[in-house]
Amino acid sequence: MSTRILCFIIFSLLASSSSLYAQRARPVKLKNADRLKGGQSADGEKFQRLLGNVVLTQNKTTIYCDSAHLYKKTNTVEAYGKVRITEGDSVTVTALSLVYEGDKRLAKLRRNVVFTKLATATLYTDYLDYDRIKNTAYYFNNGKLVDSVNVLTSVKGYYHVSSNLSAFKKEVVVTNPDYTMMADSLQYNSATKIIYFVTPTTVTDKDSSTFVYERGTYNTQQKTSNLEKGKGENVNYTITGKNYSLDDFNKIYRVRGDVVVTSKEDKLVIYGQASDAYKLTNITKIYDRAYLAKITDEGDTLFMRADTLVSIDSPDPAKKRILAYGKVKIFKNDLQGIADSLEYRIADSTLVFYQQPVLWTDENQMSADSVSMQIENNTIKRIFLKTNAFVVSEDTLIHDFNQIKGRKMTAEFKNQKLHRVLVDGNAENLYFALDEKDNSLMGMNKIICSRILIRFKEGKVDTFSSYVKPEAQFIPPHELEDGDRRLRGFQWQIEKRPTKQDVVTK
């Protein structure tokens, strides 16, 4: 058998099948009409003109209207005036006019169309095509779907009756008491109340917060979401990430992958790979390679890294905090530091370091049981060292260390440099004096008193002032013993001094 003959047979069978299918379509039957007249169309096709309380049926489809033209040859109905279609007991459609093609089982409804599926959703439009074979209603010139939870509008769309899935295209808007959504395309299941984001969608909450998501789902009944690639923004903050798991009922919001939280007012950005926000308590945790960047007025940036960063928000500025836990490291061009934990009080721009904190600035190392840093106009102004305060300054010319020790200290900065240090209580000072001509060691000054004021120049020790019964001793080089060179508690921890690469981790 030749290929041409085989193709002809297949084509004939397909054509025959199509013809048989058309023949099998049941004719539209007249069930009731107050009056019946004959008529003829402009092209000569005869029809029955039905007037008053017209009822027509085909299978489970029933058509009600005020008047109609029934074309038996083409199995077509033109219906007018208070048109209503029922499909079983679950679907009802009303309109002002209808063209029903019986062989295709296609209803074309126009003007004031209302498509209702019992206890599920109602669709409003002026132009609707209802395909009974596919069990799908299409609109193409603006439509609105309403159910118990949401109102969805768009220029084009369709509603699949069996699955309850709707697709909306062009100028899509979803309104709800809690939010408004806008997108180019979107899908919605009116039975499960799940919204499917298929193009970038903008969500605006009732508090004016906005979010833009690439794709994902939102269960409008359970108020839970699983979304991909998004950005959220309100008056004070922005947040971005790759994946969002949102629970609006319990107000718990989780973001994963390249998380970035920005505080606009505080010029502060927090980075990490995971974020958990608890809106009821105004607490947000960021972890997994978490670090913080705070821009200062002089254009420098203070970076801080920790295992976990916690942001505590509050309408009361005095209660706003950022907490850092585990292996805290900070880096600024003129300041570095480490601690086990840290607290940043936003209201007064104070950083408090806990558990073995150590800070470095230029050639100086500062440590104490507790260290706090005061920032004014986004610039470090003072550092307070309480209990076992210790400042060590390396003299690179003689490879030794100038040391200051006391109960508490206040370090003041000027032009981003250590300006002076006030030691209050049990003050001790070791300072190596150098010859101004050849920088050779002349000896070591040892001072014990109640208070010491040390002035710095370009970050290096310049002058001393001792107060309240100072005891001073000058020890020449040949009399210096190893035990004289160190105050009790001395530790030089330069190997722990963080670099920017240690703090800013991608």
N, C-alpha and C positions, 0 to 999 in steps of 0.2 A: 504494500500500500504506500502510495507516495505521500510525501509530507504535505503537499497542497490538499490532497483529499482528506487526510487526517485532520488538518486545521479546519477544513470546511465542515466536517462532521461535528467537531467540538463546538464551533461557532453556532451550528444549527441547534445542537442540544442546549446550549446556553440560552439561545433566543427562545427556544421552545419552553425551557424552564421558566424564563421570565414571563412568557405569555401565559403559562399555566398559573403562575403566581398571581398575575393580574386577574385572571379569570376566577381564581379562588377567593379573591377579596369579596366579602359579602356586600350586597348593595345597601345603600342607605334607604331605610324604610320609613314611610309616613305612618305615624301612630295616631296623630290627632291634628285637626285644623278646623276652625269654624267655617271657613269657606275655601273652595278650591276652584281655581280658574286656569285656563290654558294661556300660554304665551310663547313668544318666539324672539330669540336674541337677534341682534343686528346682523350676525353672520348666518342666520337661518336656523340655528339650533333650537329645537322645541324644549320647553320646560313647563313644569307645573308651578303655578303661582299660588302660594299657600298664605292664608290670612287669618289672624286671630288665634291665640293659644296654640301655636304650632309646636308639635313634638315630633322629633325624628330620632331614629335609633340605628346603631350599627354595633353589633356585638354588645359590649358593656358600656359603650359610649351613647349618651343621650343628649340631644340638642333641643333646647327650648328657645323660642323667640316669638316676636310679635308677627313677623312675616318672613317669607322665604321663597327662593326660587330653587326648585329641585330639578336638576338635569339628570334624568335617568340614564341617558346614553353614556355620559362621561362619569356618572356616579359622583356628581358634585352638587354641593349645596351653597347658595348664597343666602345668608341670614341677616336680618336687620332688627333693630329695636329691642333692647333688654335681652340680649343674647346670653344664654347660660348653657355651659357644657358640664355634664357630670360624668365622672369615670368611676364606676362602682360607687362606694360610699366614702371614698377618701379624697378625691380630687374634684374641685369645683372651679370653673372658669367663667367669668362674666365679662361682657364687652358690649359695644354698641353695634358692631358689625362683625361678620364672619364669612370666610370662604373655606368650605370643608371639602377636601379632595378625598373621596371615599376609598379609591383604589390605593392611594398612598397613605391613607389614614393620617392626613396632615391637616391641622386646623390653623388657619391664618386669621388671628383676631386683631381688631383694630379699635382704637379709641377707648379710653377708660377701662383698660384691661385689668382684671383682678384675678390672679391665679392662686388658689388656696389649696394646700394639702392639710388635711384635718390634723389639728394638734401639733403641727410641725412648723409651717412657715406660710407667709403670704407674699406674693410677688405683684408689684404694681408697675404698669407700663402702658404705653399707647400702641405699641407694635409688638406682637408676640406670635411666634410660630410654634405650635405644639405638635411635635412628631410622636404619634401614638406607637409606632413600631419601635422607635428608640426610647420611648417613654421620657422624652426630653423636651423642655420648653426653652425656646430661644428668644431673646429680645435684642434689638439692635439700634434703638434710638432712645436711650435713657430708661433705666429701670430701678426699682427699689424693692429689696427683699427685707421683710420684717418678721422677726420671731420674738420669743419671750425675752431674749437677751440683747440682741443687736439689731441695728438698722444698717443695711448695706446698699449703697447706690453706685452705679457706674453707667457708662455709655452703652456698653455691650455686655452680654453675659448669657449663661444658660443655667438651667436647673434640671438635674436628673432626678426624676421622681422616685425611682426604685432605691437608689443609693443615698438620696437626699444631699448629694454633692452639687454645689454651685460653683461656677467659675465666673469671675468678674474681670472685665478688661476695660481699660482706658478711664482715667479720672475716677478711680475707685475710692470711696469714702466709707469708713465704718464708724458708726457712732454708738456710744454706750455711756451709761452714767459715769463710768470711771475713766474713759479715755476716748480719743478719736484716732482713727487710722487713715492714712492716705497712701495709695500705691498706684502703679500702672496696671498691675495684674495681681489677683488674689483669689484664693479658693476657700470655700466655707462649707462645712457639713452641718446642716440645720438640725440633724438628729443628735449628733454627738456634741454639737456646739464647738467644734474645733476649727480654728482658722489656720490656713496653710499659706505661709509667705512664700511666694515664688519669684518676686522681684523686690528690689529695695523698698521697704515699707517704713513710713514715718509714723510713730505712735506718740501722741500727746496726751499726757495724764491730766487729770482735773487740777493738779497743782502746777500745771504749765511746764512740767518736765517733759522733754522730748527725747525719743529714742529712734534710731534708724537701724533696721535689721536687714540683712541680705536675704536670708531664707530661714525656714523653720516652722514650728507649729505653736499655737496658743490655744489652750483649752479654756474657753470663756466661762464655763460652769465651775470648774475646779480652780480657775485662775492660776494655771501653771503653764510655763512656756519652756520649750527647748529650741533655741535660736542660734544662728550662726552669723558671725561677723557683724558687730553692731557698735553703735556709739550712742551714749546717753548724755543728756545735758540738762542742767537747770541753771538757776541764777548764779549759784555758787560753785558748781562742780561739773566736770565732764568725766566720762569713763568710756574706754574702748576695750574690746577683747575679741577673741575668735569664737567662743562658744558661751551661750548664756543659758542657765537653768533658773527660771524665775518662778517664785511662789508668791503670788500677790495676796493669797488668802492669809498665809502666815507671815507675810512681809519679809521673806528670806530670799536673797538674790545672790546667785553664784555665777561667777565669770571665770573662764579658763582660757589660757593662751594669750601671751603678749598683752597682759592687762596694764592699762595706763589710767591712773586717776589723777585729775588735775583740780587743785583748789585755786580758783581764779583770784580771789581776794588776797590770799596769802602767798601768791606766786610760788606755789609748791606743787611738785609732781611726784607721784609714787608709782613705781614700776614693779611688776611681778608676773608670775605665771598663773597665780590663783588668787581670787578675791571672794570673800563671803561677807555679804552686807546684811545686817539685821536692823531693819528700819524701825521696829518698835522700840529698840533700845539705842538707836542712832550709833551703832558700833559697826565698823567695817574692818575686817582682817585681810591683809595682803601678805602672801607668803610664796615660797618657792622662788628663789633668786630675787628676793625683794630688796629694793633700794629706793631712796628718796632723793630728790633734787630740789633745793631751794635757791632761787635766784636772789642775789643781793643787789643793793642799789649801785655798788661800784662795778657791777657787771660780772662779778665772780659768782661761782655757784658752790653752795655747800651740799655735798653728797653724804648720804648716810645709808649704811647697809645693815641688815639684821636678818635672823632666821624668820621672824614674824614682825610685821608692822601693823599696829592697831590705831585706827582713827576713831576718836570719840567726838561726835558732833553734838551741838546743843544750841538752842536759841540764846542761852546765856554765854557770852564770849568767855567768861571766866572759867567755864567748865569744859571748854574745847581742849582736846589733848591729842597728841600723837605719841603712842608708846612703842618702844622697840625692845624686842626680847631675843636674847641669844646671839652671842658673837657680834656685838655692835661694833661697827667701824665707821668713822667719819673722815671725810677728806675735803679740804679746801686748800687752795694754793698756799695760804699762809698758816694753815692749822690742820692738824691731823689728830685722831684720837681713837681709843678703844675702850670698851666697857662690856659688862655682861648684859646690862639693860639700860634703857634711857627713856626719859620723859620730856616731850616738847610741849610747853605750855604756850598756846598760841596767843592768848590775850596779852601777856607781857613779854613774848618772844624770849622765853627762858628755856634752855636745855639743861636737864639734870641727869648726870651720869651716876649709875649705881654699880657697886661691886667691882673693886679693883680698877677704877678708871685711870687712864693715863692719857695726857694730851701733849702734843709737840707743836712748838712754833719756832721757826728758824732753828737755832741751836739749843733751844730750851725744852726740857722735859718737865711736865707738871703732873703730880699725882697726889691723891689723898683718899680717905675713906669715902668721901662724897665730894663731887665736883659739879658745880652749876655754872652755866654760861649765859650771860645776858646779852641780847642782841637789840640794838637800837638802830632804827632806820635801815634794817637789813644788814647791819654791820656789827661785828663783834666789838663790844665795848668793855665788858668786864668778865673775869672768871673768878669764881669764889671756890676756894679749896678749904674743906672743913675736916678737922681731925687727921693728925699725922700728915699734914701738908708738907710737900717736898718739891723743891724746884732744883733741877740739875741743869747746868749749862756746860757744854763741852768746849774747852779751849783747844782748838785744833793745833795751835802752835806748839804746845807742850804735851799734847795728848793726855790731858788730865781734865778734872771736872770741878767747876765752881758749884757750890752747893748751898742751898737755903732751906732751913727746916723750921717748923713752928706748929703751934696748935691750929691756927687757921691763917689763910692768906687771901688777899684780894689782888688780882692781877688786872691792870688797866691797859687798854690798847689805844693807840693813836695812829691814824693813817695806816691802819692794818698791821701795825708793828707793836710788839710788847713795849709799853712805855714805862711802867713802873710797877713794883710789887711791894705791898705792905704786909709785913709779917706781924701777927698779933698773938702774943703768948708763947713763952718758952722759945724765943727766937734763937737760932744758931746759924752761923754763916761761916763757910770756908771759901776764901777767895785767893787765887794765885796771882801775885803781883809780878809783872814783867817789866824789864828795862825798856824804856821807850826807844832807845837807840838800836839795840840789836835783838829785842824781844827775848832776851835770855831771862831765866827764872831768877827773881830776886828773893823770893820767899813766899810764905803763905800767911795770910791774915786769918785769924780765928776770932770770932766775936760771939759772945753769949750775952743776951739781954732780954728785956720783955718785948720790945718792938724794934723792928728794923724796916727802914724804907730803902729799897734798892731802885735806882733809876737806870734805865736802859737807853742806849743810843744805837739806832739801826739794828735793834734786836739783840744787842750785846750789853753786858753789864758795864755801867759807866761810873756811878758813884754810890756810896752808902751813907746812910744816916742811922745811928743807933740811939735808942731812947731808954730811959729808966735803968740806971746802974749798969751800964755796959761793962763787960769784962772783955778786954781786947788783948790778943797775943799775936806777936809777929814771930814766925819760925823761919829762920834762914834755911836755904836748901840743904846744907850739909847736916842739919839737925832733924830734918824731916824723916820720920819713920813711916812704914806702910800704914800703921794704925792711925797716924795723924791725918792721912789724906782722905778719909771717908767718915762722914757722919753716920751715926747709927741708923739703920734702915735704908741706906743707900742702895739703889738698884738702877742700872742703866739698861733700858729695855728697847734699844734702838731697833733690834731685829723685829719687833712687833709693830713698828711704825708703818701704817698702811699707805700704799700708793693709790692713785686713782684707779688703776686696773684692779686692785684688790676690792674696791668698793663698788665700782660701776661694772656690773656683770650682766652680760646679755644672755 
